[in-house]
Amino acid sequence: MADKQPPSAPAVEPAAPSAVHGASLLIALQIASRAATFIANQLLLRFLTAQLLGVATQLEVYYLSVLFFARESLRVAIQRQGGREQPQEETSKGSKKGSKGEKESDTSSSSASSSQSAVNLAYVSILLGSLVAMLLGWLYLASIHKTSDEDGSNNHDHPARSLAETTPFLVPSLYLYALTSVIELLSEPAFVVLQLRLQFGARAAAESVATVLRCATTLGAAVLATRLGGSSNRGLDIGVLPFALGQLAYGVGLLAVYAWHGAALARRDGFSLFPKRLTGQYALQLFDRPTLHLASSMSVQSIVKHVLTQGDTFLVSALSTTTTQGVYALANNYGGLAARLLFQPIEESSRSYFSRLLAEDGNATEKTENKDAKGRKKAGNASAERAARDLQTLLKIYLLLSLVVTAIGPAAAAPFLGLVTGPRWANSGAAATLAAYVWYIPLLAVNGVAEAFVASVATEAQVYRQSMWMGGFSAVFAGAGYVCLRVLDGGAVGLVAANGINMVCRIIWCLVFIHGYFSARGVSFFGDATTSLMPHPLSVLAAVVTSTAVRRFVPVVAAAAGPVAQITQLIKIAVLAVPFVLTV
């Protein structure tokens, strides 16, 4: 924001390098934190059954749902607010009225007011989160106390029992997840200000500390439980309690680090991390009216988006057993590893980048309103052309990565899973699900960056129309899921197929929107799609040849084969992949 640059510097100049630096930092953070989480999870798998992993996935969805409904739409709206306010600060700095000291004071005051407005809005997230945590917690409690027959048999000697009865410490774990969601939301006032100021280092420190605490606590609880069992080989059965304790440690770590950095920034720039009344056109003298209105209009879209994002978990919970849910969760965790490591940080940074870049585009058009039409069009299209080039670059890189993933990923799924999880999980059907998920990763990547662009530039009316379309796509997803899971009995693989159908629908809608957006500004986004976006024909041919060679020359080893055979198979696949990667 403006306080990070000298008063004479244009506010929009650091947007691109700051966003690139932020994306790089977040990617590095994600790699480190996910590596730690990955190692911890591999150790935890030795203590888990498929059913416990399925229940842990349900609790995680509950936790993520509380956070998503409470803060997602407000976060996006606050970022959009930050993008709009930059040109105002620049105009203030460019004014010829008053002395240089007066202009610096106005800029500082505007920056503090903007930060305080964002802090006040963050407390709406805390209130919403508390209410949503109670509501969703009550619904989940009602569902886990219903009796069910896990294996599908009607055995009178072993009557069906509820999930709460078959899973130790499930209810206390649910309460801990609810408490943790509120604790994490308490860090939101500091987070939104640090995000607006592009303080990515504070976020990296917070998530690193929190991740280490979560891994250490989860593993420590699981190992301690095995030792408390005395002579029992299985130890003390504490169910999913280690996950709940680990998540609590994560929330406390986030709050502590964000509060530390946020308090330092507040002291320096003269705002408060607590709600504070503001002068001007603010609702209840606290909340920025346009931002609050935009957030409320985006809330419906956020609900639909979350249902679509977590819809696979909701659907598999309704149509399958917790054991099947655990198998799908395992494949989903490994299959989505690339998305969490690489795609998610790029998506978040690109959303912030495009918001600032194209907000400046609109401001440039306003500043030239007294010039001729040709001058206005030239000023208005400059940033749009740059945004189109950057978005094309991202999409083409994603498509090239998709070639590599889909050419060698399916064959490597089984030996990889058998190596890291052991034969018990490899025999569960997770390997076939992971191989199918590989084909879903490219759709996930393209959709992520496309929806990030739409969120950056869409008007309230366009957001509403998107919500309506997303509602239709959710119905398509539910229908596809029912056919794949119940009619075709496709299991977790069928669920991946249903997700793919849904994701294709969302991508098509976003591409149509993007084409219309740039066309309205006289910029051709797609142009010659063959040369601008699609990979070179030789790269596609190399992918087909490599995939065929892997299937023909690399024998499939049994799931119960030892680690030597699995490592050998992975090495053979890697050797065949080297010339392909060089060709691409």
Beta strands, then each sheet from edge to edge (+ up, - down):
strand 1: 147-148
strand 2: 161-162
strand 3: 282-283
strand 4: 287-288
sheet 1: 1+ 2-
sheet 2: 3+ 4-
end
